[in-house]
Amino acid sequence: MTTHLPAAGIPAAATPTAPFSTDATWTNWGGNQSATPAFTVRPRNEQEALDAVRFAIREGLPVRAVGSGHSSSPLVQTGGVLMDMSGLSAITGTDPAGRRARALAGTTINAFGDALWEQGLALGNQGDIDKQQIAGALATSTHGSGKNLGSFSSSLRWVKLINGYGDIVEIGEGQLRELRAAQVSLGTLGIFLEVELAVEDSYYLQEEITYPTWAETAGTWQSDIDSNRHYSFLWCPDNDSCGLLDLPGSPDYGMGGRSYTKKYNIVDVQDERRISGIEGARLDRSYRIYPGGFTTQFHELEYFVRSEDGLAAVEAVQDLIRTKHPSQKYPVEVRWVKADDAYMSQFQGRDSTVVTLTTEPGTDYWQFFRDADAVLQEFEPRAHWGKIHFMTRSRLERLYPGLDTFIQVRREFDPRGMFLNDHTRALLA
Ligand SMILES: Cc1cc2nc3c(=O)[nH]c(=O)nc-3n(C[C@H](O)[C@H](O)[C@H](O)COP(=O)(O)OP(=O)(O)OC[C@H]3O[C@@H](n4cnc5c(N)ncnc54)[C@H](O)[C@@H]3O)c2cc1C
């Protein structure tokens, strides 16, 4: 549904109507990406966001949005207009019977917790942190872990956005082709204003933490995946590995060669006095259980393989660390995500095992990441769009059957490519 003037009718505006600064430097959370846009605009409402995009169209400037800046790939950089979306933050509606929730694009994941709980609802899953804005999480297919649980993107059912004509348009379930493009778009369809997600009835989670050896982890691989709502582990190459991610590790064992496993299952809680915050035995509302928080910066590469290749892929990475990169001490995180249908989703058509490698800022981690990219090649990995990766257009052509359709939709929404930057142009122009 188009609700505003087409580009030809855009009135002249000397500056954006939203608060803005010129030539301010932006840096991401990890400190490895920065940019100095001509204008950094912080819209406080839909009209100011629209005015900013129309200003950019009139001035011939490219536009990118920034959420919480937690991506470590060069997604956000622009020399044109950077739209800081933090001023568009609110839960705008819930439908408990239909299990739906609407929110403005800049709403952070942690803002959903209490608001949805009051309506008897909860997000179906969450990742390792809850600081991301919902549109930022959707743009890169941010995920948690659980073989029957999809990414945030798989739950997107409707979006209102500003396209490259300077129009506000809506995409809903009646436009499946466009919706599948919008579910994972790397910010290239336009500026998201508001989204609707499929959510679940509220639930409590019980935590279990164990510290198995690698032989034990591999031995119970499939049963652990199958018998837990959420199962993930961090394999520790060294006794110091857990501490690097602020994890307590085992009270009884050195963690070198062991896994720090996390299992979460739904339990019935009638009385919240049962709630427990004890590490390893936490019991709480789902949204209070999921997110940890990381105080120290790091850089990550995260690749996705078919779940049937998960064990072999993890062992290939372990072998790489032992034989060629023994100085890499960070844990290797392993998770699972259900297949979905979004054209540019890492999980499109593939139940996936997620392998995450973490490195320390200020060290030369590039050779480690390049070697990991090489050893995982045999598993045809896809990459997290928000983390460091080595994807090229030709690799996308081999890995994403929906790439051509995505690009067609992208061009329909943004024929002049005003929402592209160098990184996304190389992949998706
Ligand atoms: C400490 C840490 C923990 C993490 N844990 C996980 C995890 O558990 N699971 C996981 O999958 N990922 C994880 N990530 C990655 C993170 O979830 C993604 O990089 C996510 O995209 C970041 O969201 P953001 O709000 O910071 O978006 P940004 O990084 O600011 O932006 C990401 C993309 O979204 C676009 N965008 C943002 N807002 C809009 C909008 N309104 N309209 C259009 N486009 C928009 C941007 O242009 C950009 O392309 C983690 C990252 C860090 C640093």
The ligand as an SDF file (V2000), in Angstrom:
LIG
                    3D

 53 58  0  0  0  0  0  0  0  0999 V2000
   28.1580   -9.2670   21.5320 C   0  0  0  0  0  0  0  0  0  0  0  0
   27.3590   -9.7450   20.3310 C   0  0  0  0  0  0  0  0  0  0  0  0
   26.5220  -10.8330   20.4620 C   0  0  0  0  0  0  0  0  0  0  0  0
   25.7930  -11.2840   19.3560 C   0  0  0  0  0  0  0  0  0  0  0  0
   25.0030  -12.3880   19.4980 N   0  0  0  0  0  0  0  0  0  0  0  0
   24.3440  -12.8760   18.4220 C   0  0  0  0  0  0  0  0  0  0  0  0
   23.5540  -14.0630   18.5170 C   0  0  0  0  0  0  0  0  0  0  0  0
   23.4290  -14.6700   19.5740 O   0  0  0  0  0  0  0  0  0  0  0  0
   22.9420  -14.5150   17.3830 N   0  0  0  0  0  0  0  0  0  0  0  0
   23.0900  -13.8750   16.1790 C   0  0  0  0  0  0  0  0  0  0  0  0
   22.5310  -14.3400   15.1940 O   0  0  0  0  0  0  0  0  0  0  0  0
   23.8010  -12.7440   16.0680 N   0  0  0  0  0  0  0  0  0  0  0  0
   24.4280  -12.2310   17.1610 C   0  0  0  0  0  0  0  0  0  0  0  0
   25.1570  -11.0800   17.0310 N   0  0  0  0  0  0  0  0  0  0  0  0
   25.1100  -10.3460   15.7550 C   0  0  0  0  0  0  0  0  0  0  0  0
   23.9910   -9.3050   15.7790 C   0  0  0  0  0  0  0  0  0  0  0  0
   22.7770   -9.8610   16.2460 O   0  0  0  0  0  0  0  0  0  0  0  0
   23.7400   -8.7640   14.3620 C   0  0  0  0  0  0  0  0  0  0  0  0
   24.9150   -8.2280   13.8460 O   0  0  0  0  0  0  0  0  0  0  0  0
   22.6040   -7.7600   14.3090 C   0  0  0  0  0  0  0  0  0  0  0  0
   22.3610   -7.4270   12.9720 O   0  0  0  0  0  0  0  0  0  0  0  0
   22.9340   -6.5140   15.1010 C   0  0  0  0  0  0  0  0  0  0  0  0
   21.7790   -5.7140   15.2700 O   0  0  0  0  0  0  0  0  0  0  0  0
   21.9250   -4.1450   15.4290 P   0  0  0  0  0  0  0  0  0  0  0  0
   20.6540   -3.5760   15.9020 O   0  0  0  0  0  0  0  0  0  0  0  0
   23.1490   -3.8340   16.1890 O   0  0  0  0  0  0  0  0  0  0  0  0
   22.1010   -3.7430   13.8880 O   0  0  0  0  0  0  0  0  0  0  0  0
   23.2830   -2.9880   13.1670 P   0  0  0  0  0  0  0  0  0  0  0  0
   24.5260   -3.7890   13.3210 O   0  0  0  0  0  0  0  0  0  0  0  0
   23.3120   -1.5830   13.5700 O   0  0  0  0  0  0  0  0  0  0  0  0
   22.7830   -3.0930   11.6530 O   0  0  0  0  0  0  0  0  0  0  0  0
   22.6660   -4.3490   11.0350 C   0  0  0  0  0  0  0  0  0  0  0  0
   21.9670   -4.1900    9.6850 C   0  0  0  0  0  0  0  0  0  0  0  0
   20.6260   -3.8020    9.9070 O   0  0  0  0  0  0  0  0  0  0  0  0
   20.3070   -2.6780    9.1000 C   0  0  0  0  0  0  0  0  0  0  0  0
   19.2640   -1.9260    9.7910 N   0  0  0  0  0  0  0  0  0  0  0  0
   19.2210   -1.5490   11.0840 C   0  0  0  0  0  0  0  0  0  0  0  0
   18.0790   -0.8780   11.3300 N   0  0  0  0  0  0  0  0  0  0  0  0
   17.3950   -0.8070   10.1690 C   0  0  0  0  0  0  0  0  0  0  0  0
   16.1460   -0.2300    9.7740 C   0  0  0  0  0  0  0  0  0  0  0  0
   15.3640    0.4160   10.6420 N   0  0  0  0  0  0  0  0  0  0  0  0
   15.7720   -0.3590    8.4730 N   0  0  0  0  0  0  0  0  0  0  0  0
   16.5470   -1.0360    7.5900 C   0  0  0  0  0  0  0  0  0  0  0  0
   17.7290   -1.5850    7.9080 N   0  0  0  0  0  0  0  0  0  0  0  0
   18.1420   -1.4880    9.1790 C   0  0  0  0  0  0  0  0  0  0  0  0
   21.6160   -1.9390    8.9730 C   0  0  0  0  0  0  0  0  0  0  0  0
   21.6350   -1.0810    7.8450 O   0  0  0  0  0  0  0  0  0  0  0  0
   22.5730   -3.0990    8.7950 C   0  0  0  0  0  0  0  0  0  0  0  0
   22.5580   -3.5340    7.4770 O   0  0  0  0  0  0  0  0  0  0  0  0
   25.8990  -10.6130   18.1030 C   0  0  0  0  0  0  0  0  0  0  0  0
   26.7450   -9.5030   17.9750 C   0  0  0  0  0  0  0  0  0  0  0  0
   27.4800   -9.0710   19.0790 C   0  0  0  0  0  0  0  0  0  0  0  0
   28.3950   -7.8910   18.9180 C   0  0  0  0  0  0  0  0  0  0  0  0
  1  2  1  0
  2  3  1  0
  2 52  2  0
  3  4  2  0
  4  5  1  0
  4 50  1  0
  5  6  2  0
  6  7  1  0
  6 13  1  0
  7  8  2  0
  7  9  1  0
  9 10  1  0
 10 11  2  0
 10 12  1  0
 12 13  2  0
 13 14  1  0
 14 15  1  0
 14 50  1  0
 15 16  1  0
 16 17  1  0
 16 18  1  0
 18 19  1  0
 18 20  1  0
 20 21  1  0
 20 22  1  0
 22 23  1  0
 23 24  1  0
 24 25  2  0
 24 26  1  0
 24 27  1  0
 27 28  1  0
 28 29  2  0
 28 30  1  0
 28 31  1  0
 31 32  1  0
 32 33  1  0
 33 34  1  0
 33 48  1  0
 34 35  1  0
 35 36  1  0
 35 46  1  0
 36 37  1  0
 36 45  1  0
 37 38  2  0
 38 39  1  0
 39 40  1  0
 39 45  2  0
 40 41  1  0
 40 42  2  0
 42 43  1  0
 43 44  2  0
 44 45  1  0
 46 47  1  0
 46 48  1  0
 48 49  1  0
 50 51  2  0
 51 52  1  0
 52 53  1  0
M  END
$$$$
